[in-house]
């Protein structure tokens, strides 16, 4: 028996009737510094149809707290029309983080009788 020919081993690039794969969206990575804390951000446009995906990561190993997450990781999906309306994805991410830290934490109870410390 002879060895199989090279042509027999190759797979066709795509089979007849199959659609070509869509190229993966290009990711954009940048660093944001909020409240003197750095965080890495990865933005993937059109992660889903009409939705972009932001990932906020702690730059430390092991991950430490970042302004938007106690665990050092936060995922956020945003409508692409809102991201495009911002000056850049980096500006959108900055506004997103500032909005998140300006709101009180969910489940945080405030007592009307408690006076502020400062």
N, C-alpha and C positions, 0 to 999 in steps of 0.2 A: 504494500500500500504506500502511496506517496503522500507527502504532507499536503494539507489543504492549501489552495492558492490564496494569495493575499486578498484578492477580490472577494472571496467567499467570507472572509472574516469581517470585512467592513460593513457597517450598517449604513443604509441610506440616510441622508441628512434629515429627511422627513418622508414619511410614507404618503402615498397618494391619498388625497382627500383630507389630510390633516392640515390644520391651519398652522402657520408659522408662529413661534412663541413671541410674545411681546417682550421688548427689552425692559429690563428692570429699571425703575426710576433711579436717577442719580441722587445720592445722598449728599447733604451739605452738613459739615461738622464745624462747630465754632465753640468758643468759650464765652460764657457770660459771667460777669462779676456783679453780684447783688448783695448789699449789706456786707461788703468786704469778704464775701465767700464766693469762690469760683465754682462753676459747674460746667460740665461738658454738655453740649446740646447736639443732637443729631436730628436733622430734619429730612424727612422723606416726602417729597411732593407726590400727590396722586397715589398714596399708599392703597387707598380704595378709591373708587370712582368719586371724584369731587371732594375727597378728604385727604388732608396732609397729616403726617404723623410726626410729633415732636417727642423725643426721648431726652430726659434730663438725668444726668449721671453725676455722681460724686467723683472728683478726680483722684480720690484717695483709695488705697488698697490696704485693708478692707474699707468698703464704702462708709462714709460718715454722713451725718445729717446735712442736707442742703436746704435752702430757704423754702422749697416747695415740698419736701418730703423728709420724714424722719428716718427712712430706710436708705436714703441716698439714691433712689431711682423713682422717676415719675414718668408716666406715659400720658400723652394728651393727643387726641384727634381734633383737628380743626378744619372747618370748611375752607376749601381752597380760595373761594372768592374773598373771604376775610383776610387770608394770608396775602393774596395779591393786592388787596386794598392798602395794606401796610407798606411802609417804605421798603422794607426787606423782611425776609423770614426772621432775621436776627432781631429786628425791631419788634416784630410781632411776638416773638418769644419773650423779650424783655417786658413788654406790656402785659403779657399773660402772667408772668411771675409776679410783677408788681401788683396786679389785680388779686392774685391768689394770696399774697401775704398781707394785703390791706384788709381782707375780710377776716372776721373772727373764725377760729377753727370750729368745724362742725361738732356739735355735742358739748361745746364749752358753755358752761352755765355762768351767767352773770347775775349777781345779786344786786338789786337796785339800792340796797342799804349800804353796800360796800363802797367805801371812798377810795379814789385812786391813790396810789402811793406817791406819784410824782405829779 
